[in-house]
Amino acid sequence: MSSPPWQVIAVLGPTATGKSAFAMALAADLAERGLTVELINADALQAYRGLSIGTAKPGPRERTRVRHHLIDVIEPHRAFSAGEFARRAAVAVEEIEARGALPILVGGSGFYLLALFEGLAPVPPVGADVREALRADLRSRGLCTLFRELRRVDPESAEALDPGDTQRVLRALEVVRATGRPLSEWQRRGTEDRLERRVLKVGLTLPRTVLYDAVEKRAGRMLERGWLAEVERLREHARGRGGCSLGELPAFQAIGYRQLADHLDGNLTLEQALEETVRATRRYAKRQETWFRKEPRVCWIDAVATGETERARRRIVEALIDGRPFEAAP
């Protein structure tokens, strides 16, 4: 067997495009050729314990068939940063390589993948006074107003964020207020440690109408599988931590979880919560597509074209086994 052209594969793209299924099928294809694969989660929310249905987390069957990393590794009340992901993912890559296996990263968190492969610029510490002032502004002015401020002072960061992600919106604003420079600028200025590996980036894409329909159908299936009960269990977890609200849990910045929590609080009907979830997820998918389209050297695959994902997997296997070049198009 020739020396493989890549040491790591990253399967990326917007939510609901079938990244996990593609990675699992690729792992099976490679196993038939005698190559072991282990998957590393690169989704910001699948790392949280208890957030399973609403994050489309791989189930026990998938995790039995193929070893997974960085799933269920952190409690919902803890923040999980891109820097922490990069450190943990780099360790996972080294452990997988030591076992003679191939690491495949799977997920739609573009900033997490950027942190791993490009590194993050060190940002100066932010004082407690800045944080307290922002929290006061959040209470008095609301998150929508603060997000509009972020769009004005750091449009690049705002474009990459969900407007309802309180934790990350406040983080971006506190950096601007404390340093006078946007977070996006700091992220471009030099880097801390990055993973030095040859990487193949495989992007899955769907036509916008097909993607939006897939988002809506998936949200409905998640409700049928017990998503609302999952949110209720997390509410109990929050109460067990001294009565803190779900909105104070970092994990509950996730789309869908906060809408269903609003329903349980009597602020939305279940139909309204589902509608808001679908709208927010569609907006998020559009931002993901925009982010990844700016990524260099991504081999894009049309996941709706008949047989295209199968052909792409076959070409990846041939490239890895025989040292052939890989191109997304036949």
Secondary structure, DSSP 8 states (H G I E B T S, - for coil): ----S-SEEEEE-STTS-HHHHHHHHHHHHHHTT--EEEEE--TTTTBTT--GGGT---HHHHHHS-EESSS-B-TTS---HHHHHHHHHHHHHHHHHTT-EEEEE-S-HHHHHHHHH---------HHHHHHHHHHHHHH-HHHHHHHHHHH-HHHHHHS-TT-HHHHHHHHHHHHHHSS-HHHHHHS--S------EEEEEEE--HHHHHHHHHHHHHHHHHTTHHHHHHHHHHHHHTTTT--GGGSGGGGSTTHHHHHHHHTTSS-HHHHHHHHHHHHHHHHHHHHHHHHTSTTEEEEETTSTTHHHHHHHHHHHHHHH-----S--
